[in-house]
């Protein structure tokens, strides 16, 4: 394996699952660090929920990202991440003291003062990170918009994740020039966090876009569906049973065929927000900017003050 890695200088990237060697082989980590090729570490299982020794990776420091606990789909996620990081330059900026308090900043050229914040979903589970909303960030950056794709603490209950999103919003001051206009896009659990945070920064966020958003933790917890246990955990640590929308500033999109978060989470707010149920679309289709809902999102972003 070391020999193959050391012959990879002509490759675009490396996707590697070293198995148990992840936790024992400094040689593999050193080999990855010796070549000028981005590497993504993948584990099918959630290594952080197995034996304690499996939580330590000697390979991770030499990798640009570690993806774990997503089954074999993690390999596809790794390839997507490699494509995205090669598409648009970005810098990872720290906005707080916790290791998860980071965000990827893709700056728009010119004098644009608008910033689009992205908050990923994944039912607040540690294995789902900001790479899941990365394709949306890349698409918007390609359209000349500055994007701020944020990470937050996951698997630690309330209010850790929520306070991180607030801190990430406040940290927009790192941008030079005039105070930027802000839009925030949240997918699934990220939609819940976006709605909650925007309500606590009145006058700061100009547009909230929810993609298949969770808006009713109580209903999710009682549903017995995917995410029910996670929702119950948030409620037990003090999360509000439901979130609302800011009238005139909220646009919620939901797939008609969403079998993960029912579209009633969005339609329940139809008197407060503009709501669009997209025919034939499912939960994860919302993360694909090639799908039919995306032009509506882009059009809405174009209406915000400061948009080019």
Number of C-alpha atoms within 10 A of each C-alpha: 10 12 9 8 20 16 11 15 14 9 12 13 17 19 18 20 18 18 12 10 16 21 16 17 14 14 14 21 21 17 18 24 18 13 17 14 18 20 24 24 23 26 20 16 16 16 17 15 10 10 9 9 11 17 14 14 20 17 27 18 13 19 18 14 18 21 24 22 19 16 13 13 13 19 21 12 17 22 14 15 20 20 14 18 16 13 14 14 13 17 11 13 15 17 21 14 8 11 11 17 19 21 23 22 22 24 19 18 10 8 9 17 20 25 24 25 27 28 28 29 24 18 21 26 17 16 18 18 22 19 22 20 22 23 20 22 27 24 19 19 23 14 12 18 24 22 28 28 27 28 25 27 22 19 16 14 21 19 13 13 21 21 16 23 25 17 15 23 22 13 14 17 12 10 13 9 10 9 13 19 19 24 25 27 28 25 28 27 25 29 27 27 28 31 24 22 22 24 16 11 12 10 9 16 22 20 23 29 26 31 30 34 29 31 29 19 25 17 16 24 20 12 13 10 12 14 21 17 16 19 25 19 19 22 18 12 12 11 18 15 16 16 20 17 24 19 13 12 18 23 24 26 24 30 24 18 16 21 14 16 23 19 25 18 23 28 19 14 19 16 10 16 21 18 20 19 19 17 13 10 18 19 21 16 18 25 19 14 18 12 11 14 22 16 12 13 18 14 10 17 26 14 12 16 15 15 15 15
